[in-house]
């Protein structure tokens, strides 16, 4: 597939020009001269914030082609390893676990997935299960060490490495690898902001629905707000915190209620794709039209919505690449090598719309042949 940005992105970035030109003509008493129209178009195109947002959106719309690790493991990777993968309670974490399981299988390892409900108690119980299992490694996602500090200390004492991703945490003291941590995820908010500002022609009125139970999403929200305000001067922005109990339940009703009481809102942003599930249908039933929806961390449902025109865009997370990079890190650990190459690796992300959507058939990889590239590092091809 071409790595050039989709037509939809370009249309969104230039859609402001005809409207701005029309307004200029009206203000000038109907002056229809080409010079007046050209001046109006230039003024819109030269807006610093809009120009910056447009450049960012085009960059982020390109599909990555390479995995972020290039150094081969260089040693025979032992088979028979047993890994416990602790889920976080939402579909994106289950997807990550499934992708990890597929990568581990290539190396002859087995993976036990331990479910949680996303509550501190259920997460602690999952780590207790891992302690009883005595696996060769534990992989988890979504929660900081404060939730499971006692169990983490015991795993460290037992010499069992713990690998984390998408968690508000820091490397070390029991955490052997941390990907998509607080220093990594801000780019996601910037990507979403670039689309909203470009799509609106820097004239947006936005509501951002956040899920504070997952503290790793806070840097995303902060980066979104910062870039949105920088690129869309004077644009309205409201943030609405959503309890985790609303996921899969009353979230669509919450969105409908908000938009009915805030009819001027043009753009709706969700900090996780799962918050948008059921929302397009609820808006249609409520007779609410003209709203532009975009999600962070898109999933299979998000991509189906985009393909059918019910959602406009998504930040596509690097779940496939993250999962196999975690496998790669453990391959190095089990061959008595440091995980430095994986910790330093910068994972790809991608901004998708209908015109550059790689697939609507499930959660797609960003790097199309990532499996072949990783297997080459493992000596399997």
C-alpha positions, 0 to 999 in steps of 0.5 A, a space after each residue: 500500500 502507498 505510504 502517501 497520505 490519504 485523500 481524505 486528509 488532504 481534503 480536510 486540510 483544504 476544505 476551509 479555503 472555499 468557505 473563507 473565500 466566500 466570507 471574504 467576498 461577502 464582506 467586500 460587497 461581492 467583490 468576485 475578483 480572482 485577486 480577492 479570492 486568491 488573497 483569502 485562500 492564501 490567508 487561510 493556508 498561511 495560518 501558522 497553527 493550521 499549517 503546522 497541523 496540516 504538516 503533522 497530519 500528513 506525516 502521521 498518515 504515512 504507513 511505517 515500513 520497518 520494525 524499530 529493532 534491527 540487531 539480530 539476537 545472534 544466539 540460539 533461543 531456548 524453547 519451552 519457556 512459559 509466560 504469564 500474560 496479565 490482561 487489563 480488562 479491555 479489548 485492546 489488552 486482549 489483542 496485545 496478549 493474542 499478538 504476543 502469544 502468536 509471537 511466542 509460539 514461533 519460538 516454542 513458548 507457551 503463554 497463559 493469559 490471566 484475565 482481570 476486570 480492570 480493578 486493583 483487586 482483580 489485578 493484584 489477584 492476577 499477579 498472585 496467580 503469576 507468583 503461584 505459577 512461577 513462570 519464566 516471565 510475566 508480561 502485563 499492560 495498563 496499570 502502574 506498579 502502585 497497584 501490584 507493588 507487593 507482588 512485583 517485589 516478590 517476582 523480583 526476588 524470585 528472579 522473574 522478569 516483568 515486562 510492561 506496556 501502556 502503563 504509567 510507570 518507570 523502568 527498573 526496580 522489578 520492571 525489566 522492559 517498559 514500552 508505550 510508557 508516559 514518555 512515549 504516548 504523548 505523540 498519540 495526543 498530538 496525532 489526534 490534535 493534528 487531525 481535528 485542527 486540520 479537519 476543522 480548518 482551525 475552527 473546531 469546538 471539541 469535547 474530549 472523553 477521557 478514561 482516567 482509570 487508565 492513568 497512562 492516558 493522562 499524557 495523551 490528553 495533556 499532549 492533545 490539549 497542548 497541541 490543540 491550543 497551540 494550533 487552534 487558537 481560540 477554539 473551544 475544548 472541554 474534557 469529560 472524564 468517564 468512569 470505567 463502569 460506563 464502558 460497554 454500558 451507558 457510554 453512548 447515552 453520555 455522549 448523546 446527553 452531552 451533545 444535546 446540551 452542547 450543540 455547538 460542538 463540532 468534534 468528538 474525541 475519545 481517549 480509547 476506541 472502545 469508548 466510541 462503541 455504539 456511539 454512531 448508532 446512538 447519535 443517529 437514533 437521537 437525530 444528532 448529525 454533523 459531528 466528527 468522531 475520532 478515537 485514540 487507540 483504534 480497534 477492530 470496531 473503530 476501523 469498521 466504523 471508519 470504513 462505513 463512514 460512521 467515524 472519521 479517524 483513529 490513532 492506530 496503536 502499534 499493538 502487533 509491533 509492541 507484542 513481538 518486540 516484547 517477545 524479542 526482548 525476552 528472547 534476548 533475556 533468555 540468551 543472557 543478553 540485555 534488553 537495551 535494543 528493545 527498550 531504546 526502540 521507538 515504536 511506530 504509530 499511524 493516523 488513519 482515515 477512510 482513504 488510508 485505512 489498511 484494513 477493516 478486518 480486525 486490528 491490523 499491523 502498522 508494519 505490514 511484514 513485521 512478523 518476517 522482520 522479527 523472525 529474521 532477527 530470531 534466526 527463523 528465516 
